[in-house]
Amino acid sequence: MYMIKYTVIKLPAERSGEDVDIILARLKNVKAFERFRPSLLQQICLCGFYECLEKGITLYRQGDIGTSWYAVLSGSLDVKVSETANYQDAVTICTLGTGTAFGESILDNTPRHATIVTREFSELLRIEQREFRSLWEKYHQCMAGLLAPPYGVMESGCGSDRMPEKENISNNSFVTVSKHQNKRSFIESPAKTLPKCISQVASEKILRAGKVLRNAILSRAPHMIRDRKYHLKTYKQCCVGTELVDWQMQESSYVHSRIQAVGMWQVLLEEGVLNHVDQELNFQDKYLFYRFLDDEQEDAPSPSEEETKESQEELQDTLLLLSQIGPDAHMRMILRKHPSERTADDLEIIYEELLHIKALSHLSTTVKRELAGVLIFESHAKAGTVLFNQGEEGISWYIILKGSVNVVIYGKGVVCTLHEGDDFGKLALVNDAPRAASIVLREDNCHFLRVDKEDFNRILRDVEANTVRLKEHDQDVLVLERSLNNNRASIHGATSSHYKYTIMSGTPEKILEHLLEMMRLDSQFTDSDSSLDDFLLMHCVFIPNSQLCLVLMTQYPFSILTMFLKVASQGSEQEKLDYTLNNKRRVIRLVMQWAAVHGDHLQEEDVSVAFLEEFLTAVSSDARTIPPLKDQLTELERIVKRNTEDAKSSQKKHKVLLRQFSMGDEKLQKRQPIKSNDEILFKVYCCDHTYTTIRVPVAASVREVIGAVADKLGSAEDLLLVNLSSAGEKVIFKPNDVSVFSTLSLNGRLFACLRDQLDSLTPLPEQEGPSAGSVASFELMSSKDVAYHMTFYDWELFHCVHELELIYHTFGKQNFKKTTVNLDLFLRRFNEIQLWVITEVCLCSQLNKRVQLLKKFIKVAAHCKEYRNLNTFFAVIMGLSNPAVSRLSQTWEKLPSKFKKFYVEFENLMDPSRNHRAYRLTVAKLEPPIIPFMPLLIKDMTFTHEGNKTFTDNLVNFEKMRMIANTVKTVRYCRSQPFSPDSPQANKNHQEVRSYVRQLSVIDNQRTLTQLSHGLEPRRS
C-alpha cells in the first residue's frame, strides 16, 4: 500500500515508468477497473491523485457542482440523499465499499445527486474533471459499463410489475419480469418442466470441454456411450449419471468426492453441452440418462485419431477447469430446487455459502439456517434490466451473488453501485414502504439470492417468537434462542424437552451461570460444552481474568446456598447432597478447562495464579467431607502446581531475547513461545544513525520504550518512536501501543527522534537488503529439502502462536495490554518468503538462470502443498505473481509448458473470488497437521468483528463471540496432530539448507524490486 501512496502522491508530471507499473499493479485489483483496457488503466495511473480521509469527512454535498470523479481504494463511504436538499434530513441509502466508483455527474456539470460521507478511514483515487472528460471521449465504449444512466444503457420508463411469487415460478420455465422490452429477463425456476438448457449459448470453453470429455470416454471407455432401453423405450447414444461420476473420479486427482463430480457435470448440463433425455436441469448421481451435444444428431461421427490424441492431451486441463467452476454450478443447482425439495446436505451447503456473504455477517446462525431453506436463485442476462422501480411495493430482499447493480433515483440518476456480497430491498420490507430507488443491472449475467416478503416476515416472527428473555429489574440479562433439538424430535409434536436453547446475548455473569447449569457431567461433549469452550476462549473481550476469578470464586461456595434455597422444602437429604456435589463438580471442571485454554498465559497474571491456589484450598477442604470430589482433585492439583511453580520460576529469571526478531543465531535454534514478560535487547536508532541498546519486556508500551531510551539519551521530552522502512516510510507509534518490536517491516528499524527531526530520518544502508542473489548456493539444494526445512521452521513458528493472540490481534492488543509477538512473527514469515522469491528473481541477471529459478520455486511450492504447508505455498506463488516478477515476459516465455500448467493450477487455488472458495474447498479435504493460509484466517476474524457489534443493548453479543471462536478453533484443528513428515534422505548439505531457509535475506522495497526488474527486461515500446 505504501508504494502506491508514495507514487500517486507525486504530481503526474513527476511519475516515472516504474511509478506507473506500481500504481497499475494495484489498480488491476480494483473492482471498478476490472474491465478497463491496459491503455486506459495506464492513462488513469498518469492522471489520478491519491486522497486519504478520516472517518466522518464530507467529500461533497448534494447539490454541489462536481469537480472530480472518485474510485474507492480502501474503506467505505455513506451515500446520503435528502428529498428537500436539506442535509439535516438526509437518509443513508447505501454504502460504497472498496472497488466502487462515483462522481460521473462531472461529465455534464449537473449538481451532485447525493452527499458522500466517509464511514471509516478511506483511501480514494481522484481524477479531475478535465482529465476524466478526456478519458471519456477517448474510451467511451470501454467506460460506459462502469457508468450507468444517463451515460449507460438503461432506457427510461416505469412499470409496477411484481417479481413472480414462488408458487407461480414452479409452473413456468422462464418468467418475463416486465412488459417493457428493456426489462425482459429470466428467473430460473425450480420447475419440473424446463427448457433444454439454462444458458442460451454455451461458451467456447465449455463446448470444448464437452468435446474433450466425450472423445476421452469414447477412446477409454466406449461402452459408456451406447443405446439404452428403459420401460420399453430406446434412448440413443446415452450415458448413465452414476457411470459418468465413477469415470470422472477415476480419471482425475482433482475430483475428491462424488458431490464435486456432480457439480462438474452440472456445468456442462447448464450450458447444454450435456443434456438429460427428459430435459431435467439438475444432474443427478443416479441411473438417469444423459447425452452429449454431439450425440444429439443422428449417426454422430466418432472422433478421428488426431482428435482423440488432442483430447487426451487436454483432458487433465479440462477436468481442472471444471473442478474450479463446478462448485458454483452445484450451488446454483441446489438453489434452483424448490425449498421443500432441498435435502439436509443441500441446506448445509447453502448455509456454508451464507457464512461468507458480507451482507449477512451480522445475522445469527439460526437466521442464516432459516434463510438457507427459503432463498431463491434468480439470474438476469442483460445489463440495463430493471429489477424493480422506485415507488413499487417491496416484495423481495436481494443479495448479489455475482455482478453489480446501479441504484437510481428519479431526477438524480445513479447515486451508487452495489457489488457482489451487497444487499438491497430490505428497507421496504422492514418498513412496509414503497421502493426508495430503482435497481438496474450494471453488467450482463448477474446472479442474485432472493428472499420473498412472506418468508422474510415469517423468519422475523419466528426469531422473536423463539427468543427467551430473562429479566432482572425490568432489564434483559440473558437472551436465549429456542430451536428444535433434531436428535430428540418427536413425531407427536415438540415438548419443552425437545428444544435446545442457544445463548445469543447476556451479561457475563448470567452467561456463565447458564453455562454451568447446562453442563452435562455424564457426557464427553455437548452443545453446552461447545458454548462453554467459546466463553472461555473469548471472555477476555468482555470480562478479564481479574473479574472472572472473583465470579468463579463466588460460584463455587454459593452453589451450596443455591441448593438450600431451591430444595430446602423438598427432596431427600441424598438429593440435596447430589445437587451440591454436581454444582461443585461443574465449577471444578470449568476451572480446569479455563486453565487448559489459557495455558502458559495464566502464569503472566498474579491474580490468576493466586485464584488457582485459593480455589485448590477450597476444593481440598471440601474433598474431606465430600469424597467424590477427590476424583477431580488430583488433576486440579497437577494444574495448580504446574502454573504456580512455572510462575515463580519465570519471576526469578526473565529470558533475554537477543535480536530475536532480526538476523542472528537464535533463528537456528528451535523456536519456543515468547511470553509477555520475556525481555528483549533491541537497538533504537537516532537520526544520525547512532543507536542505543535497550532492555525491556517484549510487551512494553511505547511510553515505556521511550522511557528506556531517555535513560540512555538523557531526555524523554517530546521524543517520538518511529518505524522507518527501507523505502523511507515513517510510522509514528502511539504512546499506548504495545509490543511494537515484532510489528516492524522486515528490514524496518526503530528510530527515536524529536518531531522536528522527523523529516530528516533516512534508512540505514543495511536496510537496503542484499545486492546479490543466492542462486549459486540455492540451485544446488534439493527443492524437496528446501520445502521440508521451510515447513519444519514454519511449523515451529505456527505452533508457538497462542489461540488468544488471534483474539488480541482482532480486537486490538493495546486494549488487553498483551503481546501478539508469536503471531506477528508467523505473519512476518509469510511476507519474508514472498519477498525472498521476488528478491532472488530480480537479482538474477542471467535469463537461463532466472528460468531455472522459476522452475525451482514452482517445485518448492508443489512440495509445500504436499506437506500441507499452505502458508508458504501461498507466499511462494504470490511472490511469483508480484508485478516485478510477472512482468518478466522473456523469462516466462522460456518456462516449459509443464511448469506453466502447474503455476496456473496453483494460481487458481489463490483465486479470491467467492471469498477464496477454491482455497476453502481444498483445505476442507485435508487432515491435520496443516499450516493454514494465516492472512485469510485473520481476514475472516476481522470480517466477523467489523460486521457485528460486541455489545447489543449493553449485553455481550455472544453470537459474535461464537463465530470468532469457531475461526480460532480452525487453528486448533490444524494443530491437533503433531507435524512429523518423512524427512528427505539426509545429504551433505542438509544442515546448510536448514540454516539457509531460517535466515533469508530480502529486499522489502517494492520500488527497488521494480527498478531491478526493469533493468533485467526493459519495458517494450
N, C-alpha and C positions, 0 to 999 in steps of 0.2 A: 504494500500500500504506500509506503514512504516514497518509493521511486516515482509513482505516478503523481503524487503530491508535488514532489520536487520538480518534475518536468513540466507539469501543467501550470504550475505557478509561474514558470518562466513566461515572458512575453512571447507570442507566437513567432516573431521575427528572430528570436534567440534560440529556437529549438533546433537541435541537430537531428541527423538521421537516426542516431541511437535513441534520442528522446522520443521520436515518433514511434519507433519499434516498441519501446517500453509502454507508452500510452496505448498503442494498438493492441498489445497483448492483453491489457486489462479490458479494453472496450469490447473485444471479441466475446467476452463473457457476460456483457451487459445485455439483458433480455431485449431492451428497446432496439438494439443494434444488430440482433442476430441475423436479420435478413439483408443487411446492408452489404453492398459490394465492397471489396477491399479498397478500391479507389475512393469511394465515398467516405469510408472509415478513416482513411489517411487524411482526407481534407478536414474531417472533424478533429483529428489529432492536431492539425496545424492551427486551427482557429478557436478551439474550445478553451475555456477558462475553468479553473478549479475553485470551488467555494465550499467552506465548511461552516455550518451554522449550529449553534447550541439549541437546545430544546426551547420551544415557545416563541421562536422568532417568526414574525410575519414576513413572508417573502414578497407578497404583494396582496392588495385588497381587491375585492370585487368592484368593478367599475374603473379601475386604473387602466391607463393605456400602456400596453406592454412594450418592453424594450429587449427582452431576451427569451430564449427557449431553453428548457432545462431537461436533464436526464438525471435520475437518482442513482448514485454510485453505491451509497450505503445509507442506512437509516430509513425513516419514513416521515411522511407529511400528511396532515389532515386537509381535506378539501371541504371548505365551509361555504354554504350558499344561503343567501337571505332573499326572501320574496320582496322585501321592502328596500333592499340595498342598504339596510342599516346593519352594521357589523355586529351590534349587540345581540340581535335576534338570529344570527346566522346559525345554521344547523349543519353538523358534520354529516356529509352524505357518503363519504368513503375515505379510505386511506391509500395513499400512493406508497408502494414499497420499493425496495431495491430493484432496479431494472426497468422502472416505468419512466415515461417522458410526458411533459406537459408544456403548455405555453404557446401553442401554434397560432393563437389569435394575432400574433405579431405579423402574420402574412398579410392581413388586410387592415391592420390598425383598429380592429374592433376592441371595445373595452373588455377587460378580463371578466370571465363569466363566474369566477369564484374567488374566494380568499384562500390562500395557501399558507398554512402554519406548520412549522416543524413539530413533529410529535416526539422526537428524540434528537440526539446529536446526529446530524445528517451531512453527507458529502454529496455535492452536486457537480455536474458538468454543465457549464453555461455557454451558450452560443448567442452572440449579439445579433440583433435584427438584420443588419446589412448582410452579414455572412450567412445567416440562415436562409434569407431570401435568395441569395446567390446559389446556395446548395439546392434549394427547392427548384429553381429554374433549370439547373443542370441535371438533377437526379429526380425529377418529378415522379416518374413511374415507380422508382425504387422506394421512395419515401411515402408514397400515397397509402401504402398498407400500414404505416406507422401512425399516420393521422387518420382522422375519420371525418364525418360530415362537419362542415360543408366542403372539406377538401378530399374526403374519401369516397366511398361507393354507395352509401345509403341514400335511397330515394325518400322524399318526403311522403307523408301520408299517415293517417292514423286509423287504427282499427281496434275493435274491442273484442276480437275473437279470443276465447279462452284456450289454454292448453288442454288437450284431451285428458279426461279422467282415466284412471287405471282400468275400470271395467269397460270403457269404450276402446281402449288400446287393444284389449285382448281379442276384439272382433275385427281389427283392421291390421293388415300387414304394415302399411305405412300410412301415416295420417298427415294430411295437409294442415299446417298450422294456421294459415291465413288465406283469405281470398286474394290478398294483394300479391302480385307476382313477386315482388322483391322479398316477400316473407315466406315463400314456399320452402319447406324444409321437411326433414323426415325425423320421426321419433321411432326408434327401433323398438319393436314390440315383443313382448314375451309370448306371442301367439303361437298356435299350432300351425296355422296355415300361413306360410311366409313365402316371400319371393325367393328366387333361386340363390341369391347371394346378397350380402349386405352392401358391399362396395359395388358401385355401378361399373367401375372399370378397374380391373386388377392392375397393380403396379408391375412394372417390368421385372423388378427384383423377385416378387412373389411368383410371377409367371415362370420365371427361370427356375426358381426353387422347386416348383411343382414338376417341371420337366426333368430336372436333375433327379428328384426322388423317384419319379416313375421309371426313368431309364435304369436307375440303380436297382430298383426292385425287379425289373424285367431281366436284368443280367445276373442278379444274385439269388433271387427267389421268384422265378417266373410263375410258379404255381399260385402265388398270392393274387394275381390278376387273372380272373377267369369268369366264365359264365356260371351263375349260381341259381339254383331253384329254391323257392320258398313258397309254401302254400299254393302249389301248382302253377306258380308264375316264374318265368325265367328272367333273370336280371343279367344283362350283357356286361362282360368285362368289369367285374366289380372286385373290390377288396372288402375285407371284414375289419371293423373297428378294432377289435382286440388284437388281430394279427398285425395291423399297422403299428399299434403301440408296442407289441412284442418286438417287431423288426427294428423299430427306432431305438429301443433300449439296447438291443444287441449291437447296433451299428455305431453308437456314439458314446463317448465318455462324457459328453456334455449333459446327457439325459440321466438324471438321478432318481426319478420316480415316474410312476405311470401318470400321475396328475400333470407333471411337467410335459410329458409326451402328448397328452390330450391337448394342452394349450398350444403346442407346436402345430398339431394337425388342425386346430381351430383357426390358426392364421390362414391356412390355405382355404378352409371352408368359408371364412368370412369374405374372401376375395373371389370366390367362385372358381378357384383353381382345382379344388376338390369339392364334390357335391354329394349330398345324401340322395339316395334314389327317390325318396319321397319329399325332397326339398326341406328337410329339417335343418335348422340353422345352428344347432348345437352338436358338436362332435361328441360321441359317447364311446367309452371303452367297453363296448358290448357287441353282441352278434348282430350288428347292423351293417348294411351295405353302403359303400361309398365308391364313387367313380371319379377318376382323374378327368380333367377337362379334355385332354387329348383323346380319351376313350369315349367321349360323348358321340363322336362321329362314327358312322358305320365303317368297319374294316380299317380302323386306325392303324397306320404303319408302325412296324417295330423300329426301334432306333437303329441307326447304322452303326458300324464298328467304330467310326470316328466319334459319333455322338455318345456312344457308350463309354469310350475312353475319357472324353471330356467330362462326362457326368461323374465318373469315378474320381477324377482329379478334384472336382468341385464339391464332392459330397460332404466332406467334413466342414468346409466353409459354409455350405448351405445349412447344415444342421446347427452350426454355431449361430448363424443369423436367426434361425427360427427359435433357438433356445433363448435368445435375447429378447425377442418380441412376443414370444409365446405367453409369458405371464400376463401381459396386458390383455391379450386376446382371451385368455382364460377368465380374467376378471370381468371383461365385457360379457362373456358368455353367461357367467353366473348372474350378472346384473340384469340381463335380458329375461331371465326366468321370472315368472310371476312370483311375488313374495311368498305365496303359500306353497310353492314348489321347491323352495330353497332348502337344501339339507343342512344339517348341523355343521358339516365341513365347509359348505358354501358360506354360511354365516360367519364362521371363524375367519375365512379368507377375506371377506369384506371388512370385518372388524379390524384385522391386521392392517388393511389399507387405510382405514379411517384414522388409525393412530398417528399417521404421518401427514395428515392434512391440516394445514395451518389454521383454517377457519374453524376447525373442530377441537383445537387443542385445549380449550377451556371447559369442554363438556366432560361430564363424569363417565366412568366406564359403563355404567348401566345405560345411560342415554346413547352412547356410541353403539352398544349392542342392540338397543331398540332400533336405532337408525339402520343398522345392517339388515334388519328384517323388512324395511319399508322403502329403501332407496330404489329409485327407478333410473335406469340408464337412458340418456337422451343425447342424440347427436344431430348436428346440423352441418350440411356440406359446404355452404357458400358464405363467404364474407358479405356483410350487408344485410343478412337475415335479421329481422326484428324479433327478438324473443318475446318481449311484451312492451306495451306502450305506456307512457306516462298517463295517469288518470284511470287506467284499468283497475279492476278489482284484483287484489293479490290472492292468488290461489296456490302458489307453489314457492318453495325456497330452493335456490340453486347453489351448487358448489361446482367450481370449474375444475374439471379433471384434466383437460387438455385444451390449449388455445387461449384466447383472450377476447374480452368484450369491451366495448365503449359504453360509458354511462352518459346519456344525452338528455339535456333538459331543454324544453321548448324555449326559444328565444335566446338561449345561451350556448347552444351547441354542445360539444363534447367537454365534459368537466373533469373526467378522469378515465383511466383504463384499468381494468381488473385482469389479473393473470391466474395461471394455474395455482390452485390452493386457496384462492379468494372465494368469497361467497356473496350472494346478493338476493334481495327479495324477502328477507326475513322480517324487516321492519313493518312492511304492510300486513304481514300475517299477525305479528305480535299486537299491533295497534288496531287491527281490522280497518285499515285505511287504504285509500287508493294508492297506486304505484306513484312514487315521487319522481321517477325518471324513466326514460325508455332505455332498454338494453339492446345493443346492436352488436352482432358478431364482427370482430375486428379482422379475423382471418378465416380461411377455409378450414373445414374439418375440425370443428370444435366439439368436445365431449363434455357432458355435464352429469352430475348426480342430482336428482330431483326428489324433494320431499313434498308431497301434496298437503294441502291445508288440513284435511281431516286427520291424517297421520300425525302431522306436526302438533295439532292441538291435543290429540289423544296422548302423545308422548309427554307433553307438558302436564296434562291432567294426571296421568299415571305416576309421574315423578312426584308430584305434590301429594297424591293420594297415598303413595308408598313411603312418604317421608315421615319419620317418627321424631318428634322433638321433645327432649327432656328440658324442663324449665326449672329455674330457681329464682325466686324474687321477680317473677314475670320476665325473666331473661333466658334465652336459649343458652344452655351449657353443653348440650350434646345433640347432634343431628345424625340420625341413622337412616339408611335407605333399606327398605324391606324388599326382598325378592324371593322368588321360589327357589327352594333348595332342590335342584334337579335329582339329586341322589335319593331323595326321600319323598318325591312327589307321589300323590295318591290319585288314583283314577276316580275316587269318590269325592274329590274336592279337597282344597287345601285347608288345613287347620293351622293353628299357630306353630305347631312343631315342624311344619313343612316349610317354614320360612327361614331364611338366614338374614342377618342384619349387618350391613356394611357401614363402617364409620365414614361419614362424609366430612364432618367438622365438629369442633368442640373445644372446650378449654383443655389444656394439657392434663390437668388433674383428673377431669372426668373421662377423658380418653383412656388414661392409664387405668382408672378404676374399672371401666367397662372391659378392657382387655384382660384384666386379672379375673373378673367374674366369668368371662367366656373361655378362659384357659382350660383345656381338657387334659387332666393328668393321666388319663388312661390310654392316650393315643400318642403316636410319634409326631404326627404333624396334621394340623387342621387349618382352615381358613383364618381362624382367630390367631393361630400361631404365626401365620404369614403376616398378619397385620401387626402383631407384636414385634416381629422382626423389623418391619417397616418403621415402627415407632422408635425402636432402639437405635436404628441406623440414622434416622432423621431428627431425633429430638433436639439435637444441638441447635437447630434452626429456631425452635420456639421455647425450649426450656433447657438452659445449660446444666451441666453436671452438678454445679453447686446447689441449684434449686431441686433438681431431680433427686439427689441424695436425701434431702430433707423430706420430700414426698414419700420416697421409698421407706424411710425410717418410720414415718407415721403410719404407713400402710401395714407394716409388719405387726407391731403390738396392737394397733387399733382393730385388727381383724378379730381379736377376742371380744372387744367391746361390741363390734358389729354383730357378732354371733349372738351375744346375750340379748341385744335389742331385738333381734329377729326371731329367736327361738326360745326366749325366756318362758313364754306361756304355752309352748307346745313342744312336742318331741321328747324323746328319752334322753338320758344322760349320755348314752352312746352316740346318739345323733349329734348332740352338742359337741362331743369330743371329736367326731369325724369332721364336722364343719370347721372347727378350729384348726385341726390338723391340715385339712385341704387348703385353707386360706394361707396358712404359713408356708406350706409347700409351694404354692403358686408364687409367692413373693420370692422365696429362695431360688426357684427356677428362673424367675425373671432376672434376678440379680446376677446369677451365673451366666445367663445369656447376654446380659448387658456387658459383663466383663469380657466375654468372648468376642463380641462385636468390636469393642474399643481396643482390646489387646494392649499393646505397649503404651498407647496414648494415655491410659489411666495413670501410669506412673509419673506423668508430667504434671499431674494436678494433686496437690497435697490434700485437698478436700475429698477427692475420690478415694485416695489411699486410706485416709482417716475413717471414711464411711465404711469401707470394707472391713477394717479392723473392728469397728464398733458393731457392725452387723454380725460378724462372726462371733463376737462375745455374746450377743443376744441369742443367736441360734444355738450356740454351745450350751448356754444356760437352759434353754427350753428343751434341748435334747435329753437332759437328765430326767425331766418329768414326762416328756412325750417321746418314748423310744423310737417310733417310726421315723422321726426326723434324722436319726443317725445315718439313714441311707444316703441322704444328701450332704451330710456334714463333712464326710471325708473329701468329697470333690470340692466343696466350698473352702475347706482348709487349704487344699492344694492351690486353689486360685488366689486366695488371700496371701498365702506365704510367698508365692512367686511374685506377685505385684509389690508387696511391701519390701521384700529383700532387694528386688531389682531397683526400686525407687531409692532405697538407701544407698545402694551401690553407685547409682548414677549421680547422686548428690555429692558423693565423696570425690568423684573424679569425672570431669567432663572430657569427652573425646574431642581432640583438636583435629579439624579437617584442613589439612594443608593443601591449598589450591585445589580443593575438591571439585570445583566447577569449571576448571580450565584444563590446561595440559598438566601432566605430571605422572609420576609412577603410581599414584593412587588408582588410576584407571586400570592398571594391570592386576590389581587385587580384586577379589570377589566383592561385589557391592553389598553393603549392608544398609538397612533402612536408616535414614538420617532423622534424628529427633529434634524437636524444637529447642531443647536445652543444650544440644551439642554446640560446640564452639568452632568458629572458623577464623583462620588467618587470611586477611584479604587486603589487597593493595588498593588504596584510594589515591587517585592522581590529582595534581594541581594543574592550572592552565599552562605552566612552564614545563610540564611533563615530569616534574619530580613527583615522588609519591611517598606516602606514609603507610605502614602496615598496621592494621588494627586487628584486635582480637575481641570478637563479640559473639553472642549466641546467634545461631542461624536464624531464629525467629525475631531478631532485634528489629525494632521500628526504625524508620528513617531518623526520627528525633534522637534515638539512642546512638545510631551510627554517626550522626553529625556531632553528638557529644563526644564520642570516642575520637573522632578526627580532630575536634577542637582541642582536646587534651594534648595532641601532638603539635598542632599548628598554633595554638595559643589563644584562639578566639572562635566562638561559635556564632557570633552575632551576624545575622543576615547571610549565613552560609547556605548554599543550595547543594543538594545531592543530585547528580545528573548521570543518566545513562547515555554515553556517547557512542554511537555506532561507527563502524568503519566508513560509512558513507557520509559521516558528519551530522547525522540526525541526532537531535538532542531531546531527551525526555526528562522532564523535571519530576522527581518523586515528591509525593505529598508527605507531610510530617507523620501522618498515621499509617502510611504504607508499611507493611511488614515483610520480612524475608525477601528483600529485593535482590540479593546476590544471584539467586537462581533465575531471575527474570531478565537478566541482561541478554542481548542478542549474542550470537555465537562468538563473534570477535569483538563484542562490546566491552567497554571498560567503564569503571565507576570514577567519576570526577567530582570534586568538591570545589566550589568557587563562589564568589560574590555575584550578585545579579548583574552588576555592570561588567563582569568579566565573561558573561555567558557567550557573547558573540565571538570572543577571541579563542574559544575552545577548539582545538584541532585534534583529529585522531592521531594516535601513536603510529609510528612506522610499522610496528609489529601487527597492527590491526589489519593491514592490507591483505594478509594471508600469504600463501606460497607464490613464488614467481615461476616455479617449475612443477610439472606434474610428477606423479609417482608411477607412471606407466611402466617404466623399466622393471620395477620390482613387482607391480601388480599383475603384469601379464604372465609372470612365472607362477602365480598362485592358482590353484585349482578353484574353479567357480563354486563347486560344492563345498570346499573347505572354507571359502570366504563366507558363503551363506550360513554354514554351520556355526562358525565363530561369531558372526554378527547376531544370529538368533540366540546363541548362548548368552551373549552380553546383553541383548535386548530383554531376554527373559529375566536376568538379574535385576535390571532396571525396573521392569514391569512388576516383578514380584515385590519390590521394595515399596510400591505405591500402596498406601493405606486407603481403604474404601472411603474413610472420612475426608481424605484430601480432595476427592471428587466433589464432595458436598461443599467444602470450604471454597474450592475454586468456583463453583457455580454461584454461590450466594455472596462471595467476596471474602477472602481470607482476613481482610482487615476488620470485618465485623465479628470475627471469632478470636482475633489476635493469635492465629495459628499459622503454621507454615504449611505450604504445599510443595516443599522443595523436592520431594521424590517424584511427584507428578510433573513438576516443572522440568526436571532433568530428563524424564522419559519423553516429554513433548519436544524438548530441545534435540533429543536424539533423532527424531523424525526430520527436523529441519537440517540437522547436521548431515544425514545421509543424502537427503535431497540435494544439498549444496555440494557435497562431495562428488556426486555424479556429474553435476554441471561443471564444477571446477576441473575435474580430470579431463573432460572432453574439451573444454575451452583452452586448456594449457597444452593440448596435444597438437603440435604443428604439422605432423605428417598425416596426410589423408588416409593412407592404408592403415596406419596405427589407430586413427580415430574410428575407422570402420570396425577394427578388431575390438576396440573399447565398447562400441555399441553392442556388439555380439556378446561380449563378456558381461555387460550389465544386464542384458536381457536374460542370459543364463543364470546370473545371480538371482534375479527376480524370480525366475521359474523355480529355483531350488528353495528360495524363501517361502514361496507359496506351498511347496511340498511339505516344508517344515511347519506350515500353518502360521508363519510369521507375516501376517497381513500388514502390519505396521511398516516394516521395512520394504515389503513388496510394493506397497503404495508409494513409499518415499522414493524408491529407485525409478519407478515408472513416471512419477511426477517430475523427477529430475530430468528424465529424457524428454518430457513434454514441455519443459521450460523453453520460452522463445529463444534463448541463447543457444540451445541445442537443436530444437525443432527446425530452426531456420537454415541449418547447415544442409542444404539440399544436395550438394555434391556428395556429402558423406552418406546421407540416407539412400541416395540412388544406388550406391555400390553395396548396400547391405543385402545379403542373399534373401531371396523371397521367403524362405522358410522362417527366417528371423523376423521379417516384416509381418508375417502372419501371426507369429507369437506376440509381437508387440501390439498389433491391432486387437488381438484377443484380450491381452492384458489391459489395454486402454478401455475396452468396452466394460471391463469389470469396474473401472473407475467412473463410469458414466454417472453423473449426478442426477439425471432425470428421475422423476417419480421418487424423489428422496432416496437416491442411491439404491434403487430396487435391486440392480444387478449384484451389488456387493452383499446386500442383506440376504438375498436368496442363496448366495454362495456360502456365507458364513453360517447360515441356519443348518446347512448339511454337515458341518464339521463337528468332530468330537474334540473335547479338551485333551491336552492343553492347546490353547490358542493365544496368540498375541494379536489382539484386535487392532483395527484402524482407529487409534485413540482419538484423533481430532473429530471423527464422526460421533463417537460417544459423547464427547464434550459438547458438540453441537446439539445432540438430542436432549441433553440435560438443560442446556441453555434455552432451547426451544420450549421445553415444558415450563421452565422457570419464568421466562418472559411472557408466556401466554396465559399464565394463571396467577392469581393473587395468592400471596402466602397466608393472608388473613381475610376472612369474609365475615362481615358483621362482628368484628372483634373475636372471632373464633378461628382456631387453626384450620386451614384448608387441608384436611388430611388426605383428600383425594389427590391433591398435588404432591404431597409427601409420598404417597403410594406410587405414583407414576415415576418420580425421580428415583425412588428406591429400586424399582424394577430395572432401571437402566444400570444402577450401581451393581445390582445382582448379576448383570451380564458379565461384569468383570469378575465377580466371584465364581461364576460358572466357568469362565475361560481358564481360571487358575485352579479349578477343582481337581486336576490331575497334575502330577509332577512332570516337568519337562525332562525327558530322557531319550532323545532320539539316538539312533545308531550313529556313532561318530565315524567320520570318514577314516579310512586307513591312515594311521599315523605316518607322516613322512618327515623328511629332514627340516622342512620349513614350517612345520606345524606351529611352533612357538612364534615364529616370525609373523605368520598370518594372524594369530591371536593378538599380538601386540599391535599390528597394523590396523585392524578393524576397531580397536579401542582408542586409537589416537589419530583419528582422521584430521587432516589439515585442509581447511577450506577457505575459499573467498566468499564472503557473505554480502558483498556489494553488487547488486544486480547491474548497476551501471558499468562497473568494471568488467563483469562477465559478458555483458552485451558488446562492449568495445573489443574484448578479446575475440568474441565470435565474429565480429565484422572484420577483424584482422585476419582471421583464418579464411573466411569466404566473404569477400566484399559484396555489398548489395549489387545485384544485377540491374543494369539500366533498363 
